[in-house]
Amino acid sequence: MEEIKEITAEELKQKLERGERLNVVDVREDEEVAQGMIPGAKHIRMGDIPSRLDEFKKDEEYIFVCRSGVRSGNVCYYLQELGYNVCNMIGGMLAWDGEIIPK
């Protein structure tokens, strides 16, 4: 299995603070995102990804986030197999100390 790109929570926070336009996708469940998401992130539950592939473009990079980095890693492997440009935020929201906003 091909390695997937990874980004740390700190690296992602710095990119967002610099104003970079990023595609951050939170794949947690509804009750998890209710406690707060990374500002600008889009919420698509992990189980909904296969039915919402039309929302992803192959020429853009997507950074996936979950609680600990495991589910988002699985999503990354799945989408990378289909030819998408993906990156996993390792450590998930447990590692995130930046701003969060309620969904």
N, C-alpha and C positions, 0 to 999 in steps of 0.2 A: 504494500500500500504506500502510495506516494506521501511524503511528508506534507503537512499543511503549514502555511505561514502562521506565525503567532505574533501577537502584540501584547505588551504588558498593560495593566490598567494605568500605570503612570505614563507610559508612552502615549496611550490614547488620550489621556487627560491633557497632556502637553500639546498634542496636535489640535484638539478642540479649542484650547485656550489661545492658540495661534490663529484660530479662525479658519482652519482647513475645513473644506466641505467634505464630509465623510458620510458613507452609508453605514450607519450602525443599526443592527437589527437585534432586538431582544427576543429570544425564543422561549422565555419563561412562561409559566401559566398565568392566567388572569389575576389570581389572588397574590401572586408574587410581585407582579409589576404594580399592583395597587399600592405597594409600599414605596414605590419610587423607581424611576428609570433615569438613565443617562439623558441629559437634555438633548433633544434632537433625534433620539433613537426612535426607530419604528418598531412596533410590537407585532410580531407574527409568531404565534405559538409553534413550537417544534412540530407538533402533529399536523399543522396546517401548511407547512412549507411545500409538500409535494403538490397540493392543489392550488398553490399561489405562485408557481414558477414564472408566470407571465409578469410578475412584478419585479423580476430581476433581469438586468441586462448583462450580457456576457462581456461587454467592454468596460464595465465598472467594477471596482473592488467593493466587497461587502465585509464588514467586520461584525462577527457574531458574538453575542453575549448571553450567558445564562447565570445561574447562581454561583457555580463553582468552576465552570469551564468544560465540564464533561459533555453535557447535552449540546452546547454550541460546537464543540469539537466534532461530535457525530454529524451535526448538520453540515459542517465544513467538508468532511469527507464525502458525504452524500452529494453535495453540490459540486465539489471539485471533480468528482467522477463524471458529472454531466457537463463539465467544461466551463464552470463559473469560476471567477476570480475571488477567492475567499480568504479570510484571515480570522483566527480565533483569538479572542481576548482571554489569555490564560489567567486562572484564578477567579474569573467571573466577578459578579457583584460583591462577593466576599472580599475581594482585593481592591474594590473601588472606593477611594476616599474623596472623590470629587463631588460636585454638586449632584443632587438628584431631584427630580421633579415628579409629582404625582401624575399618574396616567389619567 
